[in-house]
Amino acid sequence: MLARIFNARKPPVQLWRRCISSSALPPLPPLEHRVFLQNEKLADRLAQAFLSNGELGESSAEGEGKVVIEAFPGPGTLTRSLLKLPASKVKKLIVLENIEEYLKYLQPLEACDPRLTVVPLSGFIWTTYKDIEARGLLDDVVKKTFADEQPNLHFISHIPNSVHGDQLIAQFWRLIPERAWLFRYGRRLVATPSTKAHCKLSVIAAAASHIEHALPLEELTPYMDHFFPPTGLPGDSRRSNYAIGSPLAAITVNPRVDSVIRHGLLDKWDYCLRRLFVLKSTPLKRAINSMAPGAVNLLPKISNPDLPESQRIDTSKKIRDLTVNDWAVLVKAFDEWPFAPEDLNISDSLYQDIERD
């Protein structure tokens, strides 16, 4: 009965283009970069994978369901799949969506399942999370230390394929070492049904978390069979976007108990990564002075052959080939360097232009 209600409330796939993102409608900028699941079978598999009883997805207590926050659900294909799971898997589902065209397919579900609360606010705005806390929606989440088992809180999000989506996922990983945002409740999984590879960000991600594919990449292809909006259709006047139609991944992110990024050093990691990745094809020994005048003097400290292997770097490596441990050694040396710049903002317009690219 519940499944039939869900299907009746969701627009048929063949009508999605007309209902949500048709070129016949006025331009809808907030929807241009929203990519989400439209394949119900894939959504069912992802819901199971994200809330599995495996090592990464295991609940913090046997039989205890998760409090799940789902951001950017669109019309709610994955939402419906999550609600198909029993209360022993999903105790409460909090959906964050601020687009009216999507809300009309989400809000009726609240009458179908008391576990669901639809919050008409954007998952991109940090005050949204303060709002759901103020409303008491997270009162039954028990705070844990990072050394404890995972709490019963789980965050799932379609990541918008735009600069805002890039900023959002970058902030997720940056907040892990600082134990900020939802990570105040302890370690938990961040599941992202759609994302793409990064370079500087991938270093932060690997240093702060363990990352696994929730499903093999081939199960999410071809794009047109699984995701919306479609691409390359006749009459589609939307400007081409590199993200639309590109291969997507579903990943689970488990914060490290002991982050490689020490508390309080995130700004220095960010500074070193940004300064050096503009020269990603250059060997470290030639690029290092871009960090600050005189930074070449750090080379003996980080490459001394008398040091244990884990405490030194092969400075002939190109920046893009440095490992997480290499970056940890470099940032430690930069932090201890008495002549390191105090202002870690990158104000040089050249760097800003490259960062945008």
SERO-4910 file (N, C-alpha, C, O; in steps of 0.05 Angstrom, whole numbers):
BEGIN
 pado doro    nc1    nc2    nc3   cac1   cac2   cac3    cc1    cc2    cc3    oc1    oc2    oc3
  Met    A     16    -24      0      0      0      0     17     25      0     13     44    -15
  Leu    A     37     25     18     55     49     20     69     53     -7     72     76    -16
  Ala    A     80     31    -19     94     34    -44     76     45    -66     85     62    -82
  Arg    A     50     37    -66     32     48    -86     27     77    -82     25     93   -102
  Ile    A     25     86    -57     22    114    -51     46    130    -60     44    151    -73
  Phe    A     70    119    -55     95    132    -63     95    136    -93    100    158   -103
  Asn    A     89    115   -108     90    117   -137     69    137   -148     74    150   -168
  Ala    A     46    138   -135     25    157   -144     34    186   -139     26    204   -154
  Arg    A     49    190   -119     57    217   -112     81    228   -128     84    252   -131
  Lys    A     97    210   -139    121    218   -153    114    221   -183    100    204   -194
  Pro    A    124    242   -196    118    245   -225    130    222   -241    153    215   -236
  Pro    A    115    211   -260    126    190   -277    151    200   -291    153    224   -298
  Val    A    171    182   -295    196    191   -306    193    205   -332    207    225   -337
  Gln    A    174    196   -349    170    209   -375    159    237   -373    161    253   -392
  Leu    A    148    244   -349    138    271   -345    157    289   -330    152    313   -327
  Trp    A    179    278   -320    197    294   -303    207    318   -318    207    340   -308
  Arg    A    214    314   -343    225    337   -359    205    359   -361    212    383   -359
  Arg    A    179    352   -365    159    372   -368    152    384   -341    147    408   -339
  Cys    A    151    368   -320    142    377   -294    164    394   -280    157    412   -265
  Ile    A    189    387   -284    210    398   -267    229    416   -282    237    437   -272
  Ser    A    238    408   -306    260    423   -318    256    427   -348    275    425   -364
  Ser    A    231    432   -356    226    435   -385    235    461   -396    234    481   -382
  Ser    A    245    461   -421    252    486   -434    228    503   -440    230    526   -446
  Ala    A    203    490   -438    179    506   -442    173    523   -418    158    543   -420
  Leu    A    184    516   -395    180    533   -371    199    556   -371    219    556   -386
  Pro    A    194    577   -355    213    598   -352    239    587   -341    239    566   -328
  Pro    A    262    601   -347    287    591   -336    286    587   -306    276    604   -291
  Leu    A    297    565   -296    297    559   -268    326    554   -259    334    531   -256
  Pro    A    341    575   -255    370    572   -248    375    554   -225    395    539   -226
  Pro    A    359    553   -203    366    535   -181    365    506   -189    377    489   -175
  Leu    A    352    499   -212    349    471   -219    370    462   -239    373    438   -245
  Glu    A    385    481   -251    403    474   -273    424    453   -266    431    437   -283
  His    A    434    454   -242    456    436   -234    447    414   -215    464    402   -202
  Arg    A    422    410   -213    412    389   -194    410    363   -210    393    360   -227
  Val    A    426    344   -203    426    317   -214    418    298   -192    430    298   -170
  Phe    A    398    281   -198    390    262   -178    380    237   -190    376    235   -215
  Leu    A    377    216   -173    368    190   -183    340    190   -194    322    204   -183
  Gln    A    335    176   -215    308    171   -225    302    142   -228    279    134   -233
  Asn    A    323    125   -225    319     96   -228    313     84   -201    330     84   -183
  Glu    A    288     73   -197    280     64   -171    295     39   -162    301     36   -138
  Lys    A    302     21   -181    317     -3   -173    345      5   -163    354     -6   -143
  Leu    A    357     24   -177    384     33   -167    381     46   -140    398     42   -123
  Ala    A    360     63   -137    356     76   -111    353     56    -89    363     60    -67
  Asp    A    338     34    -94    334     13    -73    361      0    -66    366     -4    -42
  Arg    A    378     -5    -86    404    -17    -80    422      2    -64    436     -6    -46
  Leu    A    421     28    -71    437     48    -57    427     51    -28    444     53    -10
  Ala    A    401     52    -24    391     54      3    401     31     21    409     35     43
  Gln    A    400      7      9    410    -17     23    440    -14     29    449    -20     51
  Ala    A    455     -5      9    484     -3     12    491     18     33    509     14     49
  Phe    A    478     41     32    484     63     51    477     55     80    491     64     99
  Leu    A    457     39     84    448     31    110    453      2    116    438    -11    131
  Ser    A    474     -9    104    480    -37    106    490    -44    134    496    -26    150
  Asn    A    492    -70    140    502    -79    166    532    -86    164    542   -100    181
  Gly    A    545    -77    142    573    -83    140    589    -66    159    578    -52    176
  Glu    A    615    -67    157    633    -54    176    628    -24    177    627    -12    198
  Leu    A    625    -12    153    621     17    152    593     26    159    590     47    171
  Gly    A    573     10    152    546     18    156    532      8    181    508     13    185
  Glu    A    547     -6    199    535    -19    222    524      2    241    537     22    246
  Ser    A    500     -3    252    489     16    272    505     15    297    520     -3    303
  Ser    A    502     37    313    518     40    337    508     21    359    523     16    379
  Ala    A    484     11    357    475     -9    375    457    -29    360    443    -21    341
  Glu    A    458    -54    367    444    -75    352    414    -69    352    403    -65    374
  Gly    A    402    -69    329    373    -64    327    365    -35    328    342    -29    326
  Glu    A    384    -17    332    378     12    333    378     24    305    398     22    291
  Gly    A    356     36    298    354     49    272    370     75    271    375     87    292
  Lys    A    376     83    247    391    108    243    372    132    241    350    130    232
  Val    A    382    155    251    370    181    244    385    190    219    409    194    219
  Val    A    370    192    197    382    198    171    374    226    162    351    233    163
  Ile    A    394    242    155    389    268    142    395    264    112    417    256    105
  Glu    A    376    271     95    380    269     67    377    297     55    357    310     58
  Ala    A    398    306     41    399    333     29    397    331     -1    406    312    -13
  Phe    A    384    351    -13    382    353    -42    369    328    -55    380    317    -73
  Pro    A    346    319    -45    334    295    -55    319    297    -81    313    277    -94
  Gly    A    314    322    -91    298    325   -115    270    316   -108    260    320    -86
  Pro    A    256    303   -127    229    294   -122    227    269   -104    205    260    -98
  Gly    A    250    258    -97    250    238    -76    251    209    -83    239    192    -69
  Thr    A    265    202   -105    268    173   -111    283    158    -89    274    137    -80
  Leu    A    306    169    -81    321    156    -59    306    158    -33    308    140    -16
  Thr    A    292    180    -28    276    183     -4    256    160     -1    254    148     20
  Arg    A    242    153    -23    223    131    -22    237    104    -17    226     87     -2
  Ser    A    260    101    -28    275     76    -23    284     74      6    284     52     18
  Leu    A    292     96     18    300     96     46    276     89     64    279     75     84
  Leu    A    252     99     57    229     94     73    218     65     69    202     56     85
  Lys    A    228     51     49    221     23     46    236      6     67    227    -16     73
  Leu    A    258     17     78    273      2     98    258      2    124    243     21    130
  Pro    A    261    -19    140    246    -21    166    257     -1    186    279     10    183
  Ala    A    242      4    207    250     22    228    275     14    242    289     30    254
  Ser    A    282    -12    240    307    -22    252    331    -12    236    354    -12    246
  Lys    A    326     -2    212    347     10    195    345     40    195    365     54    200
  Val    A    321     50    191    317     79    190    296     86    211    272     81    208
  Lys    A    305     99    232    288    107    254    273    133    248    250    136    254
  Lys    A    288    151    235    277    177    228    291    187    203    315    183    200
  Leu    A    276    200    185    287    210    160    280    240    159    257    248    158
  Ile    A    301    257    158    298    286    157    307    294    129    331    291    122
  Val    A    289    305    113    295    312     85    298    342     83    280    357     92
  Leu    A    320    352     71    325    380     67    322    387     37    338    378     21
  Glu    A    302    402     31    297    410      3    282    437      3    261    440     16
  Asn    A    292    456    -12    280    483    -13    267    491    -39    257    513    -42
  Ile    A    268    473    -59    257    479    -85    228    470    -87    222    447    -83
  Glu    A    210    489    -92    182    484    -91    173    462   -110    156    446   -104
  Glu    A    186    461   -134    179    441   -154    184    413   -143    170    394   -152
  Tyr    A    203    410   -125    209    384   -113    192    379    -88    184    356    -83
  Leu    A    187    400    -73    173    396    -48    145    385    -52    135    370    -35
  Lys    A    132    391    -74    105    381    -78    104    351    -82     83    339    -80
  Tyr    A    127    339    -87    128    310    -89    140    297    -63    139    273    -60
  Leu    A    150    314    -45    161    304    -20    142    307      3    138    288     19
  Gln    A    129    330      5    112    335     29     89    316     33     82    310     56
  Pro    A     76    306     11     55    286     15     64    261     29     48    246     41
  Leu    A     90    255     27    100    230     39     99    231     69     99    210     82
  Glu    A     99    255     81     98    257    110     72    244    121     72    233    143
  Ala    A     51    245    106     26    233    115     27    203    112     11    189    125
  Cys    A     45    193     96     47    164     92     65    150    113     60    127    119
  Asp    A     84    164    124    103    152    142    112    172    164    124    192    158
  Pro    A    105    166    189    111    185    211    141    188    216    149    206    230
  Arg    A    158    171    204    187    174    207    198    198    192    220    207    198
  Leu    A    183    208    172    193    228    154    186    256    163    163    262    170
  Thr    A    206    274    162    201    303    166    214    317    143    238    315    138
  Val    A    199    332    127    209    348    105    214    376    115    195    390    123
  Val    A    239    385    113    246    412    122    251    429     96    269    422     81
  Pro    A    235    449     91    237    465     66    260    485     67    256    509     61
  Leu    A    284    475     73    307    492     74    330    479     58    329    454     54
  Ser    A    349    495     50    371    484     33    393    471     50    401    481     71
  Gly    A    402    448     40    424    434     53    451    448     49    470    441     62
  Phe    A    451    469     32    476    484     27    480    505     49    503    514     53
  Ile    A    459    514     62    460    535     82    466    524    110    450    507    119
  Trp    A    487    532    123    494    521    149    473    526    170    470    509    188
  Thr    A    459    548    168    438    553    189    415    533    187    400    530    207
  Thr    A    413    519    165    393    497    163    397    476    185    378    466    196
  Tyr    A    422    469    189    428    448    209    424    458    237    416    443    255
  Lys    A    428    484    242    421    496    268    391    495    272    381    490    294
  Asp    A    377    499    250    347    499    252    337    472    259    319    470    276
  Ile    A    347    451    247    337    424    253    344    416    282    330    401    295
  Glu    A    367    426    291    374    421    319    355    436    338    346    425    358
  Ala    A    349    461    331    332    478    348    304    466    349    290    469    369
  Arg    A    295    453    327    269    440    327    268    414    341    247    401    343
  Gly    A    291    405    352    292    380    367    293    355    350    288    333    361
  Leu    A    298    358    324    298    335    307    322    316    311    322    293    303
  Leu    A    343    327    325    366    310    330    369    304    360    390    295    369
  Asp    A    347    307    375    348    303    404    354    274    411    365    268    432
  Asp    A    347    255    393    351    227    399    377    216    387    381    192    386
  Val    A    394    234    378    421    226    369    440    229    393    443    251    405
  Val    A    452    207    401    470    207    424    498    215    414    509    202    396
  Lys    A    509    235    427    536    244    419    557    223    427    556    212    449
  Lys    A    576    219    409    597    200    414    624    213    410    626    233    395
  Thr    A    645    203    423    671    212    416    680    198    391    668    177    383
  Phe    A    701    208    378    710    194    354    722    167    359    723    150    342
  Ala    A    730    162    384    741    136    391    719    115    396    724     91    396
  Asp    A    694    125    400    672    107    405    662     95    379    671    102    357
  Glu    A    643     77    382    629     67    358    613     89    345    609    110    358
  Gln    A    605     85    321    591    106    306    564    112    319    551     94    329
  Pro    A    556    137    319    529    144    330    507    136    311    513    127    289
  Asn    A    483    140    319    460    132    302    452    154    284    428    158    279
  Leu    A    471    169    273    465    191    255    480    186    229    503    178    228
  His    A    465    191    207    476    184    180    467    207    162    444    215    161
  Phe    A    486    217    146    481    239    127    483    228     99    503    216     92
  Ile    A    463    234     82    462    225     54    456    250     37    439    265     44
  Ser    A    470    253     15    465    276     -2    471    270    -31    492    259    -37
  His    A    453    279    -49    461    284    -76    477    310    -76    468    330    -65
  Ile    A    500    309    -89    516    333    -89    510    349   -115    513    339   -137
  Pro    A    502    374   -112    496    390   -136    521    392   -154    543    395   -144
  Asn    A    517    390   -180    539    391   -199    544    420   -207    538    428   -229
  Ser    A    556    435   -189    561    463   -193    583    472   -174    593    455   -158
  Val    A    591    497   -176    612    507   -158    602    505   -129    618    501   -111
  His    A    576    508   -125    565    506    -98    567    477    -87    573    473    -64
  Gly    A    563    458   -105    567    430    -97    596    424    -90    601    410    -71
  Asp    A    615    435   -106    643    432   -100    649    444    -72    664    432    -56
  Gln    A    639    468    -67    644    481    -41    632    465    -18    645    463      3
  Leu    A    609    454    -23    595    439     -2    611    414      6    616    410     30
  Ile    A    619    398    -14    633    374     -7    661    380      4    672    365     21
  Ala    A    673    402     -5    699    410      7    696    417     36    712    410     53
  Gln    A    674    431     43    669    437     71    664    412     88    673    411    111
  Phe    A    650    392     76    645    368     91    671    356    101    674    349    125
  Trp    A    691    353     83    716    341     90    733    359    108    747    349    125
  Arg    A    731    385    104    746    403    120    737    403    149    752    410    168
  Leu    A    711    397    154    700    398    180    707    373    197    704    373    221
  Ile    A    715    351    184    721    327    199    744    331    218    741    324    242
  Pro    A    768    342    210    790    345    229    783    363    252    794    361    274
  Glu    A    765    383    247    758    402    268    735    392    286    728    406    305
  Arg    A    724    369    280    702    358    295    679    378    296    666    381    317
  Ala    A    673    391    274    653    412    273    628    401    258    628    379    248
  Trp    A    608    419    256    583    413    242    571    387    254    571    385    279
  Leu    A    560    369    238    548    345    249    568    326    261    561    307    275
  Phe    A    594    331    255    615    314    267    618    319    297    634    305    310
  Arg    A    604    338    308    604    342    337    590    318    350    595    313    374
  Tyr    A    574    303    335    560    280    346    578    255    346    569    234    356
  Gly    A    601    257    334    619    234    332    623    226    303    616    241    285
  Arg    A    635    202    299    640    193    272    614    182    260    598    170    274
  Arg    A    610    188    235    588    176    221    594    176    191    614    188    182
  Leu    A    578    163    176    582    162    147    570    186    134    548    195    142
  Val    A    583    196    114    572    216     96    569    201     69    589    194     58
  Ala    A    545    198     60    541    183     35    533    203     13    515    219     17
  Thr    A    546    201    -10    541    220    -31    534    205    -57    552    194    -69
  Pro    A    509    205    -65    501    190    -88    513    200   -114    513    186   -134
  Ser    A    523    225   -115    536    234   -140    558    254   -133    554    274   -119
  Thr    A    582    248   -143    605    266   -138    625    261   -160    622    243   -176
  Lys    A    646    277   -160    667    273   -180    694    276   -167    696    286   -144
  Ala    A    715    268   -180    742    268   -169    752    297   -166    745    314   -181
  His    A    768    301   -146    781    327   -141    811    322   -139    820    299   -139
  Cys    A    827    343   -137    855    339   -134    864    349   -106    870    332    -89
  Lys    A    864    375   -101    871    385    -74    852    373    -53    860    364    -32
  Leu    A    826    372    -60    806    361    -42    811    332    -36    806    323    -14
  Ser    A    820    317    -56    824    288    -52    845    283    -30    844    263    -16
  Val    A    865    301    -28    885    298     -7    872    302     20    877    287     39
  Ile    A    856    324     23    842    329     49    824    305     55    823    296     78
  Ala    A    810    295     35    791    273     39    806    248     49    797    235     68
  Ala    A    828    241     37    843    217     45    855    220     72    858    201     87
  Ala    A    863    245     79    875    250    105    855    249    127    862    243    150
  Ala    A    830    255    121    809    257    142    791    233    143    776    230    163
  Ser    A    790    216    123    770    196    122    778    171    106    798    172     91
  His    A    763    150    109    765    126     92    742    127     73    719    133     80
  Ile    A    747    123     47    727    126     26    724     99     11    744     87      4
  Glu    A    699     91      7    694     67     -8    671     72    -27    654     89    -22
  His    A    670     57    -49    647     58    -67    624     43    -54    627     20    -46
  Ala    A    600     55    -53    577     41    -42    568     20    -62    559     -2    -53
  Leu    A    570     25    -87    564      6   -109    586      9   -130    597     30   -133
  Pro    A    591    -12   -145    611    -10   -167    602     11   -187    578     15   -191
  Leu    A    622     25   -198    616     47   -217    598     38   -240    581     53   -249
  Glu    A    603     14   -250    588      5   -273    558      2   -268    542      3   -286
  Glu    A    550      0   -242    522     -2   -235    508     25   -238    483     26   -237
  Leu    A    523     47   -240    511     73   -243    512     84   -272    507    107   -277
  Thr    A    519     66   -290    520     74   -318    501     56   -334    495     33   -326
  Pro    A    492     65   -358    496     92   -369    480    113   -354    459    107   -342
  Tyr    A    489    137   -355    477    160   -341    447    162   -347    431    165   -328
  Met    A    440    161   -372    412    166   -380    393    146   -368    369    151   -366
  Asp    A    402    122   -361    385    101   -349    379    106   -320    361     94   -308
  His    A    396    122   -307    395    124   -278    390    151   -266    381    154   -243
  Phe    A    397    172   -281    397    199   -269    380    219   -285    375    215   -309
  Phe    A    373    240   -271    358    263   -283    374    288   -276    384    289   -253
  Pro    A    375    309   -293    362    312   -319    377    297   -341    400    290   -339
  Pro    A    362    292   -363    375    279   -386    393    299   -400    393    323   -394
  Thr    A    409    289   -418    427    306   -432    426    301   -462    422    278   -470
  Gly    A    429    322   -478    431    318   -507    405    311   -520    405    300   -542
  Leu    A    382    318   -508    357    312   -520    348    333   -540    356    356   -536
  Pro    A    333    326   -560    324    347   -579    308    368   -565    291    362   -548
  Gly    A    313    393   -572    299    415   -560    310    425   -534    299    443   -521
  Asp    A    331    412   -525    343    420   -499    360    444   -504    382    443   -516
  Ser    A    350    467   -494    364    492   -499    383    500   -476    395    521   -477
  Arg    A    384    483   -456    401    489   -433    430    490   -441    439    474   -457
  Arg    A    445    509   -430    473    510   -435    486    484   -426    479    473   -406
  Ser    A    506    475   -442    520    451   -436    535    454   -410    546    476   -405
  Asn    A    536    434   -394    550    435   -368    567    409   -367    558    388   -372
  Tyr    A    592    412   -358    610    389   -358    601    367   -340    608    344   -344
  Ala    A    584    374   -321    575    354   -301    552    337   -312    550    314   -305
  Ile    A    534    349   -328    511    335   -337    519    313   -356    531    318   -376
  Gly    A    511    289   -348    517    266   -365    544    253   -360    550    231   -371
  Ser    A    561    265   -344    587    253   -338    584    230   -319    564    230   -304
  Pro    A    603    211   -318    600    189   -299    599    198   -270    614    216   -262
  Leu    A    581    186   -255    578    193   -227    585    169   -209    585    146   -219
  Ala    A    591    175   -184    599    154   -166    582    156   -141    573    178   -133
  Ala    A    577    134   -128    564    133   -101    585    124    -81    595    101    -83
  Ile    A    591    140    -62    612    134    -43    602    136    -14    582    150     -8
  Thr    A    615    121      3    611    124     32    637    134     44    659    126     36
  Val    A    634    152     63    657    166     75    656    161    105    637    168    119
  Asn    A    677    148    115    678    142    144    701    158    156    724    152    151
  Pro    A    695    178    173    717    194    184    737    177    200    730    159    214
  Arg    A    762    184    196    784    170    211    782    176    241    776    198    249
  Val    A    787    156    257    788    161    286    811    180    292    807    199    308
  Asp    A    834    175    280    857    193    284    863    206    257    877    194    240
  Ser    A    853    230    253    857    243    227    887    250    224    900    257    243
  Val    A    896    247    199    924    255    193    927    285    197    949    294    203
  Ile    A    906    300    193    907    329    197    902    335    226    880    332    236
  Arg    A    923    344    240    921    349    268    903    373    273    901    392    257
  His    A    889    372    296    870    394    303    884    421    303    906    423    315
  Gly    A    872    440    290    884    467    289    902    472    265    911    495    261
  Leu    A    908    451    249    927    455    227    913    455    200    926    455    179
  Leu    A    886    455    199    872    453    174    879    477    156    882    473    131
  Asp    A    881    501    167    887    524    150    915    522    137    919    530    114
  Lys    A    933    509    151    960    506    140    961    484    119    975    487     99
  Trp    A    945    464    122    942    444    101    930    457     76    940    453     54
  Asp    A    910    472     81    896    485     58    915    504     44    915    505     19
  Tyr    A    930    519     59    949    538     47    970    524     30    976    531      7
  Cys    A    983    503     42   1004    489     27    993    476      2   1006    476    -19
  Leu    A    970    463      4    958    450    -19    952    470    -41    958    465    -64
  Arg    A    940    492    -34    932    512    -54    957    524    -68    958    529    -92
  Arg    A    977    530    -52   1001    542    -63   1016    523    -81   1027    532   -102
  Leu    A   1016    498    -74   1033    479    -90   1018    466   -113   1030    459   -133
  Phe    A    992    463   -110    977    449   -132    975    466   -157    967    455   -178
  Val    A    980    491   -155    981    507   -180   1006    499   -197   1008    506   -221
  Leu    A   1024    484   -185   1048    474   -198   1048    444   -197   1069    432   -192
  Lys    A   1025    431   -201   1022    403   -196   1040    385   -213   1045    362   -206
  Ser    A   1050    395   -236   1068    379   -253   1097    384   -247   1115    374   -261
  Thr    A   1103    400   -227   1130    408   -220   1141    392   -197   1126    388   -178
  Pro    A   1166    383   -197   1177    370   -174   1176    388   -149   1179    412   -151
  Leu    A   1173    376   -126   1171    391   -101   1195    408    -96   1192    431    -87
  Lys    A   1219    398   -103   1243    414    -97   1244    440   -113   1258    458   -105
  Arg    A   1230    441   -135   1229    465   -151   1205    482   -145   1205    506   -149
  Ala    A   1183    469   -135   1158    484   -129   1157    495   -101   1141    513    -96
  Ile    A   1173    485    -83   1169    491    -55   1171    521    -48   1158    530    -29
  Asn    A   1186    536    -63   1189    564    -57   1164    580    -63   1161    604    -55
  Ser    A   1145    568    -77   1119    582    -82   1103    584    -56   1083    599    -55
  Met    A   1110    568    -36   1096    570    -11   1101    596      3   1083    608     15
  Ala    A   1126    606      2   1134    631     15   1163    636      8   1178    616      4
  Pro    A   1172    661      8   1200    666      4   1217    652     25   1212    653     49
  Gly    A   1237    637     16   1255    623     34   1246    595     41   1260    581     56
  Ala    A   1223    586     30   1213    560     37   1232    538     27   1230    515     36
  Val    A   1250    544      8   1269    525     -2   1286    514     21   1297    493     19
  Asn    A   1289    530     42   1305    522     66   1292    499     81   1304    487     99
  Leu    A   1267    492     74   1254    469     87   1263    442     75   1259    421     87
  Leu    A   1275    444     51   1282    419     37   1300    400     54   1294    376     55
  Pro    A   1322    410     66   1338    392     82   1323    379    105   1328    356    113
  Lys    A   1304    394    116   1289    383    139   1270    361    131   1264    343    147
  Ile    A   1259    362    106   1240    342     98   1252    319     81   1238    300     74
  Ser    A   1277    322     73   1289    301     56   1315    289     67   1329    275     53
  Asn    A   1321    295     92   1346    285    104   1346    254    103   1328    242    114
  Pro    A   1365    242     90   1366    213     88   1369    199    114   1364    175    116
  Asp    A   1378    213    135   1381    200    161   1354    197    176   1352    183    196
  Leu    A   1333    211    166   1307    209    178   1294    182    171   1300    171    150
  Pro    A   1276    172    188   1261    148    181   1245    153    155   1238    176    150
  Glu    A   1239    133    140   1226    136    114   1199    150    117   1192    166     99
  Ser    A   1185    145    139   1159    157    143   1160    187    149   1140    201    150
  Gln    A   1185    197    155   1188    225    162   1203    241    141   1211    264    147
  Arg    A   1206    230    118   1220    245     97   1206    242     70   1189    224     66
  Ile    A   1212    260     52   1198    261     26   1219    259      4   1241    271      6
  Asp    A   1213    245    -17   1229    246    -42   1221    271    -56   1200    272    -69
  Thr    A   1238    292    -54   1231    318    -65   1232    320    -96   1226    340   -107
  Ser    A   1240    297   -108   1239    297   -138   1211    290   -147   1205    291   -171
  Lys    A   1193    282   -129   1166    275   -136   1152    301   -146   1156    322   -136
  Lys    A   1134    297   -166   1117    319   -174   1095    323   -153   1088    305   -139
  Ile    A   1086    348   -152   1066    355   -131   1042    336   -132   1032    327   -111
  Arg    A   1032    330   -156   1009    313   -159   1014    284   -150    994    269   -145
  Asp    A   1039    276   -146   1046    249   -138   1051    246   -109   1057    224    -99
  Leu    A   1050    268    -94   1056    267    -65   1034    251    -51   1010    254    -57
  Thr    A   1041    234    -32   1022    219    -16   1012    235      7   1022    256     13
  Val    A    991    225     20    980    238     44   1002    241     65   1004    261     79
  Asn    A   1019    219     69   1040    221     88   1061    242     81   1071    256     98
  Asp    A   1067    245     54   1085    266     45   1074    293     53   1089    310     63
  Trp    A   1048    298     48   1036    323     55   1038    328     86   1042    351     94
  Ala    A   1034    307    101   1035    310    130   1063    319    139   1065    336    157
  Val    A   1083    307    127   1111    314    134   1116    343    126   1128    359    141
  Leu    A   1107    351    102   1111    378     92   1097    399    110   1109    419    117
  Val    A   1072    394    116   1057    413    132   1068    415    161   1069    437    172
  Lys    A   1078    393    172   1090    394    198   1115    412    197   1119    428    215
  Ala    A   1131    409    176   1155    425    174   1148    455    170   1160    472    182
  Phe    A   1127    460    155   1118    487    150   1107    499    177   1112    523    182
  Asp    A   1093    483    192   1082    493    218   1104    500    237   1102    519    253
  Glu    A   1127    485    237   1149    489    255   1169    510    245   1187    518    260
  Trp    A   1165    519    220   1184    538    208   1179    566    220   1157    577    217
  Pro    A   1199    578    232   1195    604    245   1190    627    226   1180    648    234
  Phe    A   1195    623    200   1191    644    181   1166    640    164   1162    654    143
  Ala    A   1150    621    172   1125    616    157   1107    641    158   1106    654    179
  Pro    A   1094    648    136   1076    672    136   1053    669    156   1042    647    160
  Glu    A   1046    691    169   1024    690    188    997    693    173    977    681    181
  Asp    A    997    708    151    973    711    135    972    688    115    987    687     96
  Leu    A    953    670    119    950    646    102    930    650     80    923    631     66
  Asn    A    919    674     77    901    679     55    917    682     29    938    694     29
  Ile    A    906    671      8    919    673    -19    905    696    -33    883    692    -44
  Ser    A    918    719    -34    906    743    -46    916    748    -74    905    765    -88
  Asp    A    937    734    -82    948    739   -109    927    731   -130    917    709   -129
  Ser    A    921    750   -148    900    745   -168    907    721   -186    889    708   -195
  Leu    A    932    716   -190    940    693   -207    930    668   -194    919    650   -207
  Tyr    A    935    665   -167    926    641   -154    896    639   -154    885    617   -157
  Gln    A    882    661   -150    853    661   -150    842    651   -177    824    635   -178
  Asp    A    854    661   -199    845    653   -225    849    623   -229    832    609   -240
  Ile    A    872    613   -221    878    584   -224    859    568   -207    849    547   -216
  Glu    A    853    577   -182    835    563   -165    807    560   -178    794    539   -176
  Arg    A    798    582   -191    772    581   -204    772    561   -227    752    547   -232
  Asp    A    795    558   -241    797    539   -263    796    511   -252    798    492   -268
***
